[in-house]
Amino acid sequence: MGIAKKIAAVGIGKLVYDEARKPHNQAKIKSAVRKVQQRRSGGARP
């Protein structure tokens, strides 16, 4: 059972990695990171 979990985790990791390499997804990721950084620094509060 342990080997199956590892294989599944590697497969899911590869899918996430492949999606993250696409340009339109990179823009979404950068935007999300910016929002989180602004929230943590207090820049987004009214």
PDB file as gemmi writes it, atoms N, CA and C in Angstrom:
CRYST1    1.000    1.000    1.000  90.00  90.00  90.00 P 1                      
ATOM      1  N   MET A   1       0.817  -1.194   0.000  1.00  0.00           N  
ATOM      2  CA  MET A   1       0.000   0.000   0.000  1.00  0.00           C  
ATOM      3  C   MET A   1       0.862   1.259   0.000  1.00  0.00           C  
ATOM      4  N   GLY A   2       2.001   1.225   0.652  1.00  0.00           N  
ATOM      5  CA  GLY A   2       2.874   2.387   0.722  1.00  0.00           C  
ATOM      6  C   GLY A   2       3.423   2.793  -0.625  1.00  0.00           C  
ATOM      7  N   ILE A   3       3.726   1.807  -1.455  1.00  0.00           N  
ATOM      8  CA  ILE A   3       4.270   2.089  -2.784  1.00  0.00           C  
ATOM      9  C   ILE A   3       3.210   2.770  -3.647  1.00  0.00           C  
ATOM     10  N   ALA A   4       1.971   2.329  -3.531  1.00  0.00           N  
ATOM     11  CA  ALA A   4       0.883   2.924  -4.313  1.00  0.00           C  
ATOM     12  C   ALA A   4       0.689   4.391  -3.939  1.00  0.00           C  
ATOM     13  N   LYS A   5       0.784   4.700  -2.654  1.00  0.00           N  
ATOM     14  CA  LYS A   5       0.638   6.093  -2.208  1.00  0.00           C  
ATOM     15  C   LYS A   5       1.763   6.952  -2.768  1.00  0.00           C  
ATOM     16  N   LYS A   6       2.970   6.412  -2.776  1.00  0.00           N  
ATOM     17  CA  LYS A   6       4.118   7.159  -3.296  1.00  0.00           C  
ATOM     18  C   LYS A   6       3.973   7.413  -4.791  1.00  0.00           C  
ATOM     19  N   ILE A   7       3.528   6.402  -5.515  1.00  0.00           N  
ATOM     20  CA  ILE A   7       3.327   6.551  -6.964  1.00  0.00           C  
ATOM     21  C   ILE A   7       2.249   7.588  -7.243  1.00  0.00           C  
ATOM     22  N   ALA A   8       1.168   7.550  -6.473  1.00  0.00           N  
ATOM     23  CA  ALA A   8       0.090   8.528  -6.647  1.00  0.00           C  
ATOM     24  C   ALA A   8       0.587   9.942  -6.329  1.00  0.00           C  
ATOM     25  N   ALA A   9       1.379  10.070  -5.276  1.00  0.00           N  
ATOM     26  CA  ALA A   9       1.894  11.387  -4.903  1.00  0.00           C  
ATOM     27  C   ALA A   9       2.810  11.941  -5.986  1.00  0.00           C  
ATOM     28  N   VAL A  10       3.638  11.098  -6.565  1.00  0.00           N  
ATOM     29  CA  VAL A  10       4.536  11.535  -7.633  1.00  0.00           C  
ATOM     30  C   VAL A  10       3.721  11.953  -8.856  1.00  0.00           C  
ATOM     31  N   GLY A  11       2.691  11.195  -9.188  1.00  0.00           N  
ATOM     32  CA  GLY A  11       1.830  11.525 -10.328  1.00  0.00           C  
ATOM     33  C   GLY A  11       1.126  12.859 -10.139  1.00  0.00           C  
ATOM     34  N   ILE A  12       0.598  13.084  -8.953  1.00  0.00           N  
ATOM     35  CA  ILE A  12      -0.080  14.348  -8.660  1.00  0.00           C  
ATOM     36  C   ILE A  12       0.913  15.493  -8.686  1.00  0.00           C  
ATOM     37  N   GLY A  13       2.088  15.268  -8.128  1.00  0.00           N  
ATOM     38  CA  GLY A  13       3.128  16.294  -8.143  1.00  0.00           C  
ATOM     39  C   GLY A  13       3.523  16.687  -9.545  1.00  0.00           C  
ATOM     40  N   LYS A  14       3.620  15.711 -10.438  1.00  0.00           N  
ATOM     41  CA  LYS A  14       3.970  15.999 -11.829  1.00  0.00           C  
ATOM     42  C   LYS A  14       2.875  16.812 -12.505  1.00  0.00           C  
ATOM     43  N   LEU A  15       1.626  16.484 -12.252  1.00  0.00           N  
ATOM     44  CA  LEU A  15       0.518  17.256 -12.829  1.00  0.00           C  
ATOM     45  C   LEU A  15       0.559  18.703 -12.357  1.00  0.00           C  
ATOM     46  N   VAL A  16       0.783  18.903 -11.072  1.00  0.00           N  
ATOM     47  CA  VAL A  16       0.843  20.262 -10.527  1.00  0.00           C  
ATOM     48  C   VAL A  16       2.012  21.020 -11.149  1.00  0.00           C  
ATOM     49  N   TYR A  17       3.160  20.357 -11.252  1.00  0.00           N  
ATOM     50  CA  TYR A  17       4.345  20.988 -11.834  1.00  0.00           C  
ATOM     51  C   TYR A  17       4.104  21.376 -13.291  1.00  0.00           C  
ATOM     52  N   ASP A  18       3.504  20.473 -14.059  1.00  0.00           N  
ATOM     53  CA  ASP A  18       3.231  20.753 -15.474  1.00  0.00           C  
ATOM     54  C   ASP A  18       2.263  21.922 -15.634  1.00  0.00           C  
ATOM     55  N   GLU A  19       1.236  21.985 -14.795  1.00  0.00           N  
ATOM     56  CA  GLU A  19       0.274  23.084 -14.873  1.00  0.00           C  
ATOM     57  C   GLU A  19       0.920  24.404 -14.470  1.00  0.00           C  
ATOM     58  N   ALA A  20       1.806  24.361 -13.495  1.00  0.00           N  
ATOM     59  CA  ALA A  20       2.446  25.588 -13.007  1.00  0.00           C  
ATOM     60  C   ALA A  20       3.402  26.172 -14.040  1.00  0.00           C  
ATOM     61  N   ARG A  21       3.853  25.373 -14.980  1.00  0.00           N  
ATOM     62  CA  ARG A  21       4.792  25.863 -16.001  1.00  0.00           C  
ATOM     63  C   ARG A  21       4.097  26.622 -17.122  1.00  0.00           C  
ATOM     64  N   LYS A  22       2.787  26.494 -17.236  1.00  0.00           N  
ATOM     65  CA  LYS A  22       2.056  27.176 -18.306  1.00  0.00           C  
ATOM     66  C   LYS A  22       2.007  28.673 -18.020  1.00  0.00           C  
ATOM     67  N   PRO A  23       2.235  29.510 -19.042  1.00  0.00           N  
ATOM     68  CA  PRO A  23       2.316  30.965 -18.823  1.00  0.00           C  
ATOM     69  C   PRO A  23       1.081  31.579 -18.167  1.00  0.00           C  
ATOM     70  N   HIS A  24      -0.114  31.182 -18.577  1.00  0.00           N  
ATOM     71  CA  HIS A  24      -1.300  31.794 -17.985  1.00  0.00           C  
ATOM     72  C   HIS A  24      -1.458  31.382 -16.524  1.00  0.00           C  
ATOM     73  N   ASN A  25      -1.012  30.196 -16.172  1.00  0.00           N  
ATOM     74  CA  ASN A  25      -1.069  29.777 -14.778  1.00  0.00           C  
ATOM     75  C   ASN A  25       0.020  30.464 -13.952  1.00  0.00           C  
ATOM     76  N   GLN A  26       1.165  30.767 -14.565  1.00  0.00           N  
ATOM     77  CA  GLN A  26       2.213  31.493 -13.857  1.00  0.00           C  
ATOM     78  C   GLN A  26       1.718  32.875 -13.455  1.00  0.00           C  
ATOM     79  N   ALA A  27       0.963  33.512 -14.349  1.00  0.00           N  
ATOM     80  CA  ALA A  27       0.416  34.834 -14.038  1.00  0.00           C  
ATOM     81  C   ALA A  27      -0.562  34.744 -12.863  1.00  0.00           C  
ATOM     82  N   LYS A  28      -1.389  33.705 -12.841  1.00  0.00           N  
ATOM     83  CA  LYS A  28      -2.337  33.527 -11.740  1.00  0.00           C  
ATOM     84  C   LYS A  28      -1.602  33.289 -10.426  1.00  0.00           C  
ATOM     85  N   ILE A  29      -0.547  32.486 -10.471  1.00  0.00           N  
ATOM     86  CA  ILE A  29       0.223  32.180  -9.268  1.00  0.00           C  
ATOM     87  C   ILE A  29       0.895  33.445  -8.738  1.00  0.00           C  
ATOM     88  N   LYS A  30       1.501  34.231  -9.632  1.00  0.00           N  
ATOM     89  CA  LYS A  30       2.171  35.463  -9.212  1.00  0.00           C  
ATOM     90  C   LYS A  30       1.173  36.433  -8.594  1.00  0.00           C  
ATOM     91  N   SER A  31      -0.009  36.521  -9.174  1.00  0.00           N  
ATOM     92  CA  SER A  31      -1.041  37.399  -8.647  1.00  0.00           C  
ATOM     93  C   SER A  31      -1.470  36.949  -7.254  1.00  0.00           C  
ATOM     94  N   ALA A  32      -1.652  35.659  -7.066  1.00  0.00           N  
ATOM     95  CA  ALA A  32      -2.053  35.138  -5.766  1.00  0.00           C  
ATOM     96  C   ALA A  32      -0.971  35.372  -4.718  1.00  0.00           C  
ATOM     97  N   VAL A  33       0.285  35.193  -5.095  1.00  0.00           N  
ATOM     98  CA  VAL A  33       1.388  35.423  -4.162  1.00  0.00           C  
ATOM     99  C   VAL A  33       1.435  36.893  -3.765  1.00  0.00           C  
ATOM    100  N   ARG A  34       1.227  37.778  -4.734  1.00  0.00           N  
ATOM    101  CA  ARG A  34       1.218  39.214  -4.439  1.00  0.00           C  
ATOM    102  C   ARG A  34       0.116  39.559  -3.432  1.00  0.00           C  
ATOM    103  N   LYS A  35      -1.076  38.997  -3.637  1.00  0.00           N  
ATOM    104  CA  LYS A  35      -2.193  39.269  -2.725  1.00  0.00           C  
ATOM    105  C   LYS A  35      -1.875  38.806  -1.312  1.00  0.00           C  
ATOM    106  N   VAL A  36      -1.297  37.621  -1.188  1.00  0.00           N  
ATOM    107  CA  VAL A  36      -0.962  37.093   0.130  1.00  0.00           C  
ATOM    108  C   VAL A  36       0.094  37.967   0.791  1.00  0.00           C  
ATOM    109  N   GLN A  37       1.091  38.400   0.027  1.00  0.00           N  
ATOM    110  CA  GLN A  37       2.137  39.249   0.586  1.00  0.00           C  
ATOM    111  C   GLN A  37       1.565  40.584   1.055  1.00  0.00           C  
ATOM    112  N   GLN A  38       0.628  41.140   0.296  1.00  0.00           N  
ATOM    113  CA  GLN A  38       0.007  42.406   0.688  1.00  0.00           C  
ATOM    114  C   GLN A  38      -0.804  42.232   1.977  1.00  0.00           C  
ATOM    115  N   ARG A  39      -1.521  41.124   2.077  1.00  0.00           N  
ATOM    116  CA  ARG A  39      -2.317  40.879   3.283  1.00  0.00           C  
ATOM    117  C   ARG A  39      -1.413  40.738   4.499  1.00  0.00           C  
ATOM    118  N   ARG A  40      -0.307  40.028   4.326  1.00  0.00           N  
ATOM    119  CA  ARG A  40       0.598  39.794   5.461  1.00  0.00           C  
ATOM    120  C   ARG A  40       1.309  41.072   5.892  1.00  0.00           C  
ATOM    121  N   SER A  41       1.561  41.957   4.939  1.00  0.00           N  
ATOM    122  CA  SER A  41       2.255  43.193   5.287  1.00  0.00           C  
ATOM    123  C   SER A  41       1.282  44.296   5.716  1.00  0.00           C  
ATOM    124  N   GLY A  42      -0.017  44.054   5.548  1.00  0.00           N  
ATOM    125  CA  GLY A  42      -1.005  45.044   5.941  1.00  0.00           C  
ATOM    126  C   GLY A  42      -1.301  46.046   4.843  1.00  0.00           C  
ATOM    127  N   GLY A  43      -0.816  45.818   3.635  1.00  0.00           N  
ATOM    128  CA  GLY A  43      -1.003  46.764   2.537  1.00  0.00           C  
ATOM    129  C   GLY A  43      -2.395  46.747   1.936  1.00  0.00           C  
ATOM    130  N   ALA A  44      -3.155  45.699   2.126  1.00  0.00           N  
ATOM    131  CA  ALA A  44      -4.473  45.583   1.485  1.00  0.00           C  
ATOM    132  C   ALA A  44      -5.610  46.006   2.409  1.00  0.00           C  
ATOM    133  N   ARG A  45      -5.317  46.409   3.620  1.00  0.00           N  
ATOM    134  CA  ARG A  45      -6.388  46.791   4.542  1.00  0.00           C  
ATOM    135  C   ARG A  45      -6.896  48.186   4.253  1.00  0.00           C  
ATOM    136  N   PRO A  46      -8.216  48.371   4.336  1.00  0.00           N  
ATOM    137  CA  PRO A  46      -8.800  49.700   4.040  1.00  0.00           C  
ATOM    138  C   PRO A  46      -8.529  50.720   5.109  1.00  0.00           C  
TER     139      PRO A  46                                                      
END                                                                             
